[in-house]
Amino acid sequence: MTADLRATADLRATADLSVLAALADPTRWRLLDTIAAHGGTTATVLAADLPVTRQAVVKHLGVLERVGLVSGRRAGREMRYSVRVERLDETARWMSETARRWDHRLAAIKRLAEAPTDDSPQQ
């Protein structure tokens, strides 16, 4: 792998890890679910269903927007947020590829661990 490809892969992994970090917060996860269920909504509507202030919701939405999971567009005086499905798809593909690589590595370790050695007891 060339240095440019490796740097691109490292950057993508870092970006995907930032998505996972954003989703690790239960409030942000719930916000994302609610936005997806409504097909888009405002911070005011989201705050009505949560035990946090509208300001806290706006901060959480900022995190989700920075990592590319939601996008906001102005609708009158408020921002209307919607889920960016393509970002979730990218992250799911990254997780699947990472799992596949680990499965391959673990299978190789298992083969090595179970392989007979020269100093194995003879039967």
VOVO-866523 format. One line per 4 residues: number of its first residue (from 1); their letters; for each residue x, y, z of N, C-alpha, C, O. Coordinates in Angstrom, 2 decimals. Atoms other than C-alpha are relative to their C-alpha. Layout:
N
NUM> A> X Y Z X Y Z X Y Z X Y Z ~ ...
! end
This chain:
123
1> MTAD> 0.86 -1.18 0.00 0.00 0.00 0.00 0.91 1.23 0.00 1.84 1.33 0.79 ~ -0.82 -1.21 0.06 1.43 3.38 -0.96 -0.29 0.90 1.19 -1.29 0.73 1.89 ~ 0.17 -0.92 -1.13 1.87 6.17 1.57 -1.28 0.81 -0.14 -1.95 1.07 0.86 ~ 1.23 -0.77 0.22 -0.99 8.15 -0.02 -1.24 -0.82 0.34 -2.16 -0.32 1.00
5> LRAT> 1.15 0.87 -0.30 -3.40 5.21 0.18 -0.09 -0.27 1.49 -1.18 -0.30 2.06 ~ -0.01 0.26 -1.44 -2.31 4.47 3.75 -0.51 1.21 0.76 -1.28 1.08 1.71 ~ 0.46 -1.23 -0.66 -2.86 8.11 4.75 -1.49 0.18 -0.18 -2.18 0.59 0.75 ~ 1.44 -0.09 0.25 -6.31 8.06 3.12 -0.75 -0.99 0.87 -1.79 -0.65 1.44
9> ADLR> 0.64 1.02 -0.83 -7.19 4.82 4.93 0.03 0.41 1.47 -0.96 0.22 2.18 ~ -0.10 -0.45 -1.39 -5.94 6.25 8.25 -0.97 1.13 0.27 -1.61 1.15 1.32 ~ 0.92 -1.12 -0.15 -7.95 9.43 7.74 -1.44 -0.51 0.05 -2.24 -0.04 0.86 ~ 1.35 0.54 0.03 -11.07 7.42 6.89 -0.32 -0.74 1.31 -1.41 -0.60 1.85
13> ATAD> 0.20 0.71 -1.26 -10.63 5.19 9.96 -0.20 0.98 1.14 -1.06 0.76 2.00 ~ 0.16 -1.02 -1.03 -10.22 8.27 12.15 -1.38 0.63 -0.09 -2.03 0.86 0.93 ~ 1.32 -0.58 0.19 -13.38 9.76 10.64 -1.08 -0.97 0.48 -2.04 -0.56 1.13 ~ 0.97 0.99 -0.43 -15.27 6.51 11.23 0.00 -0.15 1.52 -1.04 -0.36 2.13
17> LSVL> -0.07 0.06 -1.46 -14.01 6.40 14.81 -0.68 1.21 0.62 -1.28 1.09 1.69 ~ 0.70 -1.17 -0.53 -15.31 9.95 15.32 -1.51 -0.20 -0.07 -2.23 0.28 0.80 ~ 1.43 0.32 0.08 -18.72 8.74 14.15 -0.38 -0.93 1.15 -1.40 -0.72 1.81 ~ 0.30 0.93 -1.09 -18.58 5.87 16.63 0.03 0.71 1.35 -0.80 0.43 2.22
21> AALA> -0.07 -0.76 -1.25 -17.54 8.25 19.40 -1.26 0.85 0.16 -1.79 0.96 1.27 ~ 1.22 -0.81 -0.07 -20.48 10.51 18.56 -1.21 -0.86 0.35 -2.08 -0.44 1.11 ~ 1.13 0.89 -0.25 -22.87 7.57 18.60 0.07 -0.68 1.36 -0.91 -1.26 1.82 ~ -0.16 0.63 -1.32 -21.49 6.31 21.93 -0.84 0.69 1.07 -1.15 0.09 2.10
25> DPTR> 0.82 -0.73 -0.96 -23.51 8.97 23.72 -1.46 -0.38 -0.20 -1.99 -0.24 -1.30 ~ 1.39 0.45 0.14 -27.04 7.65 24.43 -0.95 1.11 -0.45 -1.92 0.84 -1.17 ~ 0.88 -1.10 0.41 -28.62 11.09 23.98 0.13 0.24 -1.50 -0.88 0.43 -2.18 ~ -0.18 -0.21 1.44 -27.08 11.53 20.54 -0.60 -1.15 -0.80 -1.18 -0.94 -1.87
29> WRLL> 0.59 1.17 0.67 -28.12 7.99 19.58 -1.52 0.17 -0.08 -2.13 -0.07 -1.12 ~ 1.45 -0.20 -0.04 -31.67 8.77 20.64 -0.43 1.13 -0.94 -1.46 1.03 -1.61 ~ 0.31 -1.08 0.93 -31.62 12.06 18.72 0.02 -0.49 -1.44 -0.88 -0.18 -2.22 ~ -0.11 0.52 1.36 -30.48 10.28 15.58 -1.20 -0.88 -0.34 -1.77 -0.77 -1.43
33> DTIA> 1.18 0.86 0.21 -33.24 7.67 15.95 -1.26 0.83 -0.19 -2.08 0.54 -1.07 ~ 1.21 -0.83 0.07 -35.87 10.35 16.51 -0.04 0.78 -1.31 -1.10 0.88 -1.94 ~ -0.04 -0.73 1.28 -34.73 12.42 13.52 -0.35 -0.94 -1.14 -1.12 -0.57 -2.03 ~ 0.28 0.97 1.06 -34.81 9.31 11.33 -1.49 -0.37 -0.01 -2.09 -0.49 -1.08
37> AHGG> 1.41 0.36 -0.08 -38.29 8.41 12.58 -0.91 1.11 -0.52 -1.95 0.83 -1.12 ~ 0.81 -1.14 0.45 -39.62 11.91 11.85 0.31 0.41 -1.44 -0.42 1.21 -2.02 ~ -0.40 -0.41 1.34 -37.84 12.20 8.51 0.58 1.41 -0.01 0.67 2.02 -1.08 ~ -0.55 -1.34 -0.15 -36.33 15.45 9.78 -0.83 0.77 1.01 -2.05 0.65 1.05
41> TTAT> 0.72 -0.74 -1.04 -37.20 17.76 12.65 0.88 1.12 0.54 2.02 1.29 0.10 ~ -0.73 -1.13 -0.59 -36.12 20.75 14.71 0.47 -0.34 1.41 0.01 -1.31 2.02 ~ -0.51 0.20 -1.35 -34.21 21.01 17.98 -1.12 0.18 1.02 -1.14 -0.51 2.04 ~ 1.11 -0.24 -0.93 -37.37 22.33 19.68 -0.85 -1.26 0.14 -1.21 -1.64 1.25
45> VLAA> 0.80 1.22 -0.03 -39.35 19.22 18.74 0.77 -1.12 0.70 0.21 -1.86 1.50 ~ -0.82 1.03 -0.63 -36.47 16.97 19.78 0.10 0.20 1.51 0.02 -0.77 2.27 ~ -0.13 -0.29 -1.43 -36.08 18.69 23.15 -1.27 -0.33 0.77 -1.21 -0.66 1.95 ~ 1.28 0.28 -0.67 -39.77 18.17 23.93 -0.09 -1.46 0.45 -0.79 -1.78 1.41
49> DLPV> 0.06 1.44 -0.32 -39.20 14.38 23.99 1.15 -0.48 0.88 1.23 -1.66 1.21 ~ -1.18 0.41 -0.77 -35.97 14.41 26.02 0.08 0.74 1.33 -0.46 1.84 1.48 ~ -0.16 -0.66 -1.29 -35.06 15.21 29.61 1.19 0.97 0.04 1.85 1.12 1.07 ~ -1.08 -0.98 0.09 -32.51 17.81 28.43 -0.54 1.28 -0.62 -1.60 1.29 -1.24
53> TRQA> 0.44 -1.29 0.54 -32.75 21.46 27.44 0.17 0.05 -1.51 0.88 -0.76 -2.10 ~ -0.14 -0.22 1.43 -33.09 22.70 23.90 1.46 0.33 -0.33 1.98 -0.11 -1.35 ~ -1.40 -0.36 0.22 -29.58 24.17 24.22 0.89 -1.25 -0.01 1.82 -1.35 -0.82 ~ -0.77 1.25 -0.03 -28.20 20.73 25.13 -0.23 -0.79 -1.29 0.69 -1.38 -1.84
57> VVKH> 0.31 0.69 1.25 -29.99 19.24 22.14 0.77 0.62 -1.16 1.32 -0.09 -2.00 ~ -0.73 -0.70 1.06 -28.44 21.89 19.88 1.48 -0.37 0.03 2.09 -0.57 -1.02 ~ -1.41 0.40 -0.10 -24.97 21.02 21.20 0.21 -1.42 -0.51 1.17 -1.68 -1.24 ~ -0.09 1.38 0.48 -25.56 17.32 20.58 -0.16 -0.05 -1.52 0.54 -0.80 -2.20
61> LGVL> 0.20 -0.04 1.45 -26.84 18.09 17.09 1.25 0.54 -0.70 1.58 0.10 -1.80 ~ -1.25 -0.52 0.54 -23.65 20.09 16.48 1.05 -1.09 -0.15 1.77 -1.15 -1.15 ~ -0.94 1.12 0.07 -21.57 17.01 17.28 -0.39 -0.93 -1.15 0.46 -1.33 -1.94 ~ 0.47 0.88 1.07 -23.70 14.86 14.98 0.22 0.62 -1.38 0.53 -0.09 -2.34
65> ERVG> -0.21 -0.68 1.28 -23.43 17.46 12.23 1.49 0.03 -0.36 1.84 -0.17 -1.53 ~ -1.45 -0.05 0.26 -19.62 17.79 12.58 0.54 -1.33 -0.53 1.45 -1.34 -1.36 ~ -0.48 1.30 0.48 -19.15 14.05 12.04 -0.77 -0.48 -1.22 -0.50 -1.56 -1.75 ~ 0.70 0.31 1.25 -21.56 14.06 9.12 -1.21 -0.90 0.11 -1.67 -1.43 -0.90
69> LVSG> 1.15 0.88 -0.16 -24.45 12.08 10.60 -1.34 0.71 -0.22 -2.32 0.07 -0.59 ~ 1.21 -0.79 0.28 -27.03 14.87 10.31 0.40 1.24 -0.77 1.55 1.67 -0.74 ~ -0.22 -1.30 0.65 -27.37 17.97 8.21 -1.14 0.91 0.42 -2.28 0.48 0.60 ~ 1.01 -0.97 -0.38 -29.19 21.11 9.16 -0.21 1.02 -1.10 0.74 1.45 -1.76
73> RRAG> 0.30 -1.07 0.97 -30.95 23.58 6.91 -0.99 0.94 0.65 -1.87 0.52 1.41 ~ 0.84 -1.03 -0.59 -32.64 26.80 7.86 -1.42 -0.14 -0.53 -1.65 -0.27 -1.74 ~ 1.43 0.02 0.33 -36.45 26.66 7.94 -0.66 1.08 0.85 -1.05 0.83 1.98 ~ 0.50 -1.12 -0.79 -37.72 30.06 9.02 1.01 0.39 1.05 2.17 0.66 0.74
77> REMR> -0.89 -0.38 -1.10 -36.26 30.84 12.42 0.79 -1.18 0.56 1.72 -0.98 1.34 ~ -0.66 1.17 -0.58 -35.15 27.30 13.18 0.76 -0.79 -1.05 0.59 -0.61 -2.26 ~ -0.71 0.94 0.86 -32.84 24.69 11.78 -0.79 -1.30 -0.02 -1.28 -1.76 1.02 ~ 0.67 1.29 0.15 -34.42 21.53 10.44 1.09 -1.03 -0.30 1.84 -0.89 -1.26
81> YSVR> -1.06 1.00 0.11 -32.20 18.48 10.87 -0.52 -1.27 -0.65 -1.65 -1.70 -0.41 ~ 0.33 1.29 0.61 -32.20 15.31 8.79 1.23 -0.90 0.06 2.36 -0.42 0.16 ~ -1.08 0.99 -0.09 -30.13 12.13 8.89 0.70 -0.09 -1.34 0.07 -0.09 -2.40 ~ -0.80 0.23 1.21 -27.31 11.73 6.39 0.29 -1.49 -0.08 1.28 -1.98 0.47
85> VERL> -0.05 1.45 0.07 -27.83 8.08 5.55 1.32 -0.48 -0.60 1.85 -1.52 -0.20 ~ -1.24 0.44 0.65 -24.74 7.89 3.34 1.15 -0.11 1.00 2.00 -0.98 0.87 ~ -1.06 0.06 -1.02 -22.51 8.59 6.36 -0.16 -1.24 0.87 0.83 -1.89 1.22 ~ 0.25 1.23 -0.76 -24.15 5.79 8.33 0.39 -1.22 -0.82 0.96 -2.17 -0.29
89> DETA> -0.37 1.12 0.88 -23.70 3.48 5.33 1.51 -0.16 -0.07 2.01 -1.28 -0.01 ~ -1.46 0.05 0.04 -19.99 4.38 5.09 0.54 -0.64 1.28 1.43 -1.48 1.23 ~ -0.47 0.52 -1.28 -19.52 3.64 8.78 -0.32 -1.49 0.13 0.50 -2.26 0.64 ~ 0.37 1.41 -0.05 -21.39 0.33 8.51 0.93 -0.83 -0.89 1.34 -1.93 -0.50
93> RWMS> -0.94 0.72 0.88 -19.18 -0.70 5.57 1.38 -0.10 0.64 2.02 -1.14 0.59 ~ -1.30 0.00 -0.68 -16.05 0.30 7.51 0.01 -1.04 1.12 0.98 -1.78 1.27 ~ 0.07 0.96 -1.10 -17.19 -1.74 10.53 0.00 -1.43 -0.54 0.66 -2.31 0.03 ~ 0.06 1.33 0.60 -17.98 -4.74 8.32 1.38 -0.42 -0.52 1.79 -1.56 -0.33
97> ETAR> -1.34 0.30 0.52 -14.57 -4.55 6.62 0.98 -0.25 1.15 1.81 -1.15 1.07 ~ -0.86 0.20 -1.17 -12.82 -4.21 9.99 -0.27 -1.36 0.64 0.67 -2.06 1.02 ~ 0.36 1.30 -0.57 -14.71 -7.24 11.31 0.54 -1.14 -0.89 1.03 -2.14 -0.38 ~ -0.49 1.02 0.93 -13.79 -9.23 8.18 1.51 -0.18 0.16 2.01 -1.31 0.18
101> RWDH> -1.46 0.10 -0.18 -10.09 -8.39 8.62 0.35 -0.69 1.31 1.27 -1.51 1.34 ~ -0.28 0.63 -1.29 -10.18 -9.40 12.30 -0.35 -1.48 -0.05 0.37 -2.30 0.53 ~ 0.34 1.42 0.14 -11.95 -12.67 11.45 1.12 -0.74 -0.72 1.48 -1.86 -0.34 ~ -1.09 0.61 0.75 -9.19 -13.40 8.93 1.24 -0.16 0.90 1.87 -1.22 0.90
105> RLAA> -1.16 0.06 -0.90 -6.46 -12.59 11.48 -0.18 -1.07 1.08 0.73 -1.85 1.35 ~ 0.26 0.98 -1.06 -8.09 -14.67 14.22 0.03 -1.43 -0.55 0.49 -2.35 0.13 ~ -0.05 1.33 0.62 -8.50 -17.62 11.84 1.45 -0.42 -0.22 1.80 -1.59 -0.02 ~ -1.42 0.32 0.19 -4.78 -17.42 11.02 0.66 -0.36 1.33 1.46 -1.30 1.39
109> IKRL> -0.55 0.30 -1.33 -3.89 -17.36 14.73 -0.46 -1.38 0.45 0.32 -2.15 1.00 ~ 0.53 1.31 -0.38 -6.15 -20.37 15.32 0.73 -1.11 -0.75 1.10 -2.13 -0.16 ~ -0.72 1.02 0.78 -4.50 -22.31 12.49 1.41 -0.21 0.56 1.86 -1.35 0.69 ~ -1.36 0.11 -0.56 -1.05 -21.54 13.93 -0.02 -0.69 1.36 0.84 -1.52 1.64
113> AEAP> 0.08 0.58 -1.35 -2.10 -22.46 17.46 -0.34 -1.48 -0.04 0.11 -2.24 0.83 ~ 0.43 1.40 0.08 -3.64 -25.77 16.37 0.91 -0.86 -0.88 0.74 -2.07 -0.94 ~ -0.90 0.76 0.88 -0.89 -26.77 13.95 0.95 -0.85 0.83 1.45 -0.41 1.86 ~ -0.95 0.85 -0.73 1.26 -29.68 15.05 1.40 0.60 -0.10 1.78 1.19 -1.11
117> TDDS> -1.39 -0.49 -0.02 4.80 -28.77 16.03 0.95 -1.18 0.01 0.53 -2.31 0.26 ~ -1.00 1.07 0.00 8.01 -30.76 15.78 0.18 -0.62 1.37 0.55 -1.79 1.46 ~ -0.20 0.52 -1.35 8.13 -31.15 19.55 -1.30 -0.49 0.63 -1.40 -0.64 1.85 ~ 1.26 0.54 -0.51 4.55 -32.44 19.82 0.22 -1.45 0.43 1.01 -2.16 -0.19
121> PQQ> -0.14 1.42 -0.41 4.21 -35.75 21.71 -0.50 -0.91 -1.11 -1.54 -0.65 -1.73 ~ 0.38 0.98 1.02 4.06 -38.70 19.33 -0.95 -1.01 0.61 -0.79 -1.40 1.77 ~ 0.94 1.01 -0.50 1.19 -41.16 19.67 0.22 -1.31 -0.65 -0.48 -2.27 -0.36
! end
